[in-house]
Amino acid sequence: MDAHALWIVGRRQVELRGEALPPVGPDHVLVRARLSAISHGTEMLVYRGEVSPHLPLDLPTLAGSFAYPIKYGYASVGELEEVGPDVDTLRPGDLVFALHPHQDRYVVPARLVVPLPGGVSPEAGVFFANLETAVNVLLDTPLRFGETVVVFGQGVVGLLITMLLRRSGARQVIAVDPVAARRERALVAGADAALPPSDDLVPQIRAWTDGRGVDVAIEASGAPAALPQALASVASQGSVVVASWYGTKPVALDLGADFHRRRLRIVSSQVGTIDPALGPRWTFERRRDLVRALLGELPLPGLISHRVAFAAAAGAYQLIDTSPAEVLQVVLEYGG
């Protein structure tokens, strides 16, 4: 076989499968993977069987279905081994990012790879998808200069959001996460306070704004219980931006009194679209170019907590699933 790919074949079951690669077409490229990142949010929902089996796939590089088996993943960095004759902007040896599942070699249309800027390492480039998500969250966040924001969840996406908020005019940033090590990282990333979830969390958050409440809350924890707390923490006419995908997990909200009278707003943020209100100024190309620039400006490689050989990927999934407090970003390494 020309390649090996990781497939999720059932709940909490993964295996490597051989694949025959197609020829490199005129407008295609052949990529040899260097690193790929496992998504600790969305991908773990797939791994645990917490996604509707009827949901259609949303990337052209994915295969199978959420009913299993499925070839999943969307954060791969590799070197170009071959480029088609009609590809004039890329060369063999270029380092690129692709929204592609975990696979050691793959052929894709050239338009689906993003060349990484010179000097950007694979360890930084592998965060392209997460950083693009964080940028999209900021574009969806109705933040005014000098306002206060609380971010629920300080996994990789939450930490990136915290970093970007400090560049976006936020006066105060409050982070919430149950893991002490992540709260410490949040303070380094620019948060003014980092709090654990608790019964008195909302009063603690409101104390930072003289009882008024924060202007915006961003829910990036993936925990359904965080969304009611986010709503309770914002000021009247405040907004809650939901970056989490809860999969099949139910979310219970009381929208009967406080939500209605205080005119609160819930905004959904999803990286597959850009707020139409920002067009035509903001396009996918403009967002991509911003992310490429940020790859070299933010301390991304330090977010990698574990590196696991591709052949031992099953253990990497188990680690994330059973010991989430011990990991931040797990990446798979591919041999030369």
Secondary structure as the mmCIF struct_conf table of DSSP 4:
data_model
#
loop_
_struct_conf.conf_type_id
_struct_conf.id
_struct_conf.beg_label_comp_id
_struct_conf.beg_label_asym_id
_struct_conf.beg_label_seq_id
_struct_conf.end_label_comp_id
_struct_conf.end_label_asym_id
_struct_conf.end_label_seq_id
STRN STRN1 ALA A 3 GLY A 10
TURN_TY1_P TURN_TY1_P1 ARG A 11 ARG A 12
STRN STRN2 GLN A 13 GLU A 19
HELX_LH_PP_P HELX_LH_PP_P1 ALA A 20 PRO A 23
TURN_TY1_P TURN_TY1_P2 PRO A 26 ASP A 27
STRN STRN3 HIS A 28 ALA A 37
HELX_LH_PP_P HELX_LH_PP_P2 ILE A 38 SER A 39
TURN_TY1_P TURN_TY1_P3 HIS A 40 GLY A 41
HELX_RH_AL_P HELX_RH_AL_P1 THR A 42 ARG A 48
TURN_TY1_P TURN_TY1_P4 GLY A 49 GLY A 49
BEND BEND1 VAL A 51 VAL A 51
TURN_TY1_P TURN_TY1_P5 PRO A 53 HIS A 54
HELX_LH_PP_P HELX_LH_PP_P3 LEU A 55 LEU A 57
BEND BEND2 LEU A 59 LEU A 59
TURN_TY1_P TURN_TY1_P6 PRO A 60 THR A 61
STRN STRN4 ALA A 63 GLY A 64
TURN_TY1_P TURN_TY1_P7 PHE A 66 ALA A 67
BEND BEND3 TYR A 68 TYR A 68
STRN STRN5 ILE A 70 LYS A 71
STRN STRN6 SER A 76 VAL A 83
TURN_TY1_P TURN_TY1_P8 PRO A 85 ASP A 86
BEND BEND4 THR A 89 THR A 89
TURN_TY1_P TURN_TY1_P9 PRO A 92 GLY A 93
STRN STRN7 LEU A 95 ALA A 98
BEND BEND5 HIS A 102 HIS A 102
STRN STRN8 GLN A 103 GLN A 103
BEND BEND6 ASP A 104 ASP A 104
STRN STRN9 ARG A 105 PRO A 109
HELX_RH_3T_P HELX_RH_3T_P1 ALA A 110 LEU A 112
STRN STRN10 VAL A 113 PRO A 115
HELX_LH_PP_P HELX_LH_PP_P4 LEU A 116 PRO A 117
TURN_TY1_P TURN_TY1_P10 GLY A 118 GLY A 119
HELX_RH_AL_P HELX_RH_AL_P2 PRO A 122 GLY A 125
TURN_TY1_P TURN_TY1_P11 VAL A 126 PHE A 127
HELX_RH_AL_P HELX_RH_AL_P3 PHE A 128 ASP A 140
TURN_TY1_P TURN_TY1_P12 PHE A 145 GLY A 146
STRN STRN11 THR A 148 PHE A 152
BEND BEND7 GLY A 155 GLY A 155
HELX_RH_AL_P HELX_RH_AL_P4 VAL A 156 LEU A 165
TURN_TY1_P TURN_TY1_P13 ARG A 166 GLY A 169
BEND BEND8 ARG A 171 ARG A 171
STRN STRN12 GLN A 172 VAL A 176
BEND BEND9 PRO A 178 PRO A 178
HELX_RH_AL_P HELX_RH_AL_P5 ALA A 180 ALA A 189
TURN_TY1_P TURN_TY1_P14 GLY A 190 GLY A 190
BEND BEND10 ASP A 192 ASP A 192
STRN STRN13 ALA A 193 LEU A 195
TURN_TY1_P TURN_TY1_P15 ASP A 199 ASP A 200
HELX_RH_AL_P HELX_RH_AL_P6 LEU A 201 ALA A 207
TURN_TY1_P TURN_TY1_P16 TRP A 208 GLY A 211
BEND BEND11 ARG A 212 ARG A 212
STRN STRN14 VAL A 214 GLU A 219
BEND BEND12 SER A 221 SER A 221
TURN_TY1_P TURN_TY1_P17 PRO A 224 ALA A 225
HELX_RH_AL_P HELX_RH_AL_P7 ALA A 226 SER A 233
STRN STRN15 VAL A 234 VAL A 242
TURN_TY1_P TURN_TY1_P18 GLY A 247 THR A 248
BEND BEND13 GLY A 256 ALA A 257
HELX_RH_AL_P HELX_RH_AL_P8 ASP A 258 ARG A 261
TURN_TY1_P TURN_TY1_P19 ARG A 262 ARG A 263
STRN STRN16 ARG A 265 SER A 268
TURN_TY1_P TURN_TY1_P20 VAL A 271 GLY A 272
BEND BEND14 THR A 273 THR A 273
HELX_RH_3T_P HELX_RH_3T_P2 PRO A 276 LEU A 278
TURN_TY1_P TURN_TY1_P21 GLY A 279 ARG A 281
HELX_RH_AL_P HELX_RH_AL_P9 PHE A 284 LEU A 295
TURN_TY1_P TURN_TY1_P22 GLY A 296 GLU A 297
BEND BEND15 LEU A 298 LEU A 298
HELX_RH_3T_P HELX_RH_3T_P3 PRO A 301 LEU A 303
STRN STRN17 HIS A 306 ALA A 309
HELX_RH_3T_P HELX_RH_3T_P4 PHE A 310 ALA A 312
HELX_RH_AL_P HELX_RH_AL_P10 ALA A 313 THR A 322
HELX_RH_3T_P HELX_RH_3T_P5 PRO A 324 GLU A 326
BEND BEND16 LEU A 328 LEU A 328
STRN STRN18 VAL A 330 GLU A 333
#
